[in-house]
Amino acid sequence: MTTLNPTATPLNLDQHPCFNPKIKGKFGRVHLPVAPKCNVQCNFCNRKYDCVNESRPGVTSKVLEPHQAAEYMAKILEKEPRITVAGIAGPGDPFANAWETLETMRLLRERFPDLILCLATNGMGLKPEHVDEIARIGVSHVTVTVNAIDPDIGAQVYRWFRDGNLVLRGRQGAERLLSRQMEAIRALKAADVVVKVNTVVIPGVNDHHAIEIAETVAAMGVDLFNAMPMYPTPDTPFGVLPEPSPKEMAVLRRHAGEFITPMTHCTRCRADAVGLLGEDRSEEFRGCLTDCSTLPRKPEVERPYVAVATFEGVLVNEHLGDAVRLQIWQQTPDGFALVEERPTPERGLGPRRWKLLADQLQDCRALLVSGIGESPRQILRESGLLIVEMTGFMEAGLQTLYNGGDVTALRGRNRSVGEKVCKGTGSGCG
């Protein structure tokens, strides 16, 4: 039994079937598809290609929001009590969707304290502050996919890399990714997180390089190494390459085992996989997943207000970066009432502007805006604020938020002619 931090629940980490092959037929896992965006483009991946009878990473039938994932988890445990692990492995990357990922983990830890929590990431967006939060929540297992430790090889594996608003290609992008991966692994091990490294073995690209990856990560204290044969996916640059044979993979794993414990029972799970390893029940739970994907967000009594970016108090028609004040609204027995107007922090402060605004909106459950940049979106969402982009009558947005409607129906990115669009540079313009 292991205690992850002074406030965490003692967990039996031996009950993680991906890290302990001896119990793979006794305990199962569920992957919660809450992370749709990805920050790298692998040359073997096409996330739009989803066959319901296929089991491979990067595909899911539905994407859930954090509160929906928690409800889905509850329904799964009712039907399959052998599930001991809840993980997030896509369909994009958890830390290209950091708020959704960490909020889901927080909700699961609160509602299901006995669950083992794990994440699988490429490492590009896994920052030190995320590792701190992972440790605080009690996420015990993290998998980092490292397909190359030579940037020239990495440049062949990936088409592009996104670091915030910056898109990189070739060796430059591969160097950035490798640096982030090494930093993430060191930080995770320093936080006493169990770390597995996945390597997708690609014939003629990195197959000769995989043992060097294993040796390198073993020296960093990584606990487990999973060499995975590439799945040839249609409509990708590597779709015409052959899948490595079981014999080739067995030889590679044997050599990797000279440096690190190899994983030999990986089933290349979908991003919505559920059940025991080798006995996936995602098709059986598909209807439940679909139903949970429409569940409305529950009202938050402790945050009674909604902030609105509006010019005249009737329409949601102002971009957050342009707003010098926000209207604060609440629901009353007689309808919706304006509480006050709050000035937004001054421009030119960069990310600090949005952290100050987050402090100002701690009593608000949501923010209605016609547009918002990526930097404020991320900072405000991490503070627990629901961000809804919409155009149209403010009352429609308030009705939906307060009465448990589907906020996804509100979301729209239509801009009126001449409206300024934020470039998302993080400079504080929005």
VENFEN-V999518 format. One record per run of one state. SS is the DSSP state (@ for helix, = for strand, . for the rest). FROM is the first residue (numbers start at 1). LEN is the number of residues. Records with the same first field share a line. If there is no record, write none. Layout:
# VENFEN-V999518
SS = FROM-LEN  FROM-LEN
This chain:
# VENFEN-V999518
. = 1-1  3-8  12-1  16-5  24-4  32-3  36-4  43-23  80-3  89-2  92-2  97-1  112-4  122-6  138-3  146-5  164-2  169-1  191-3  202-5  220-4  230-16  257-5  263-11  277-2  281-5  293-12  309-6  317-2  323-2  333-2  344-7  361-3  370-1  372-2  383-3  390-2  403-4  410-21
= = 2-1  11-1  28-4  35-1  40-3  83-6  91-1  116-6  141-5  158-6  166-3  194-8  224-6  262-1  274-3  279-2  305-4  315-2  319-1  325-8  335-9  364-6  371-1  386-4  392-2
@ = 13-3  21-3  66-14  94-3  98-14  128-10  151-7  170-21  207-13  246-11  286-7  320-3  351-10  374-9  394-9  407-3
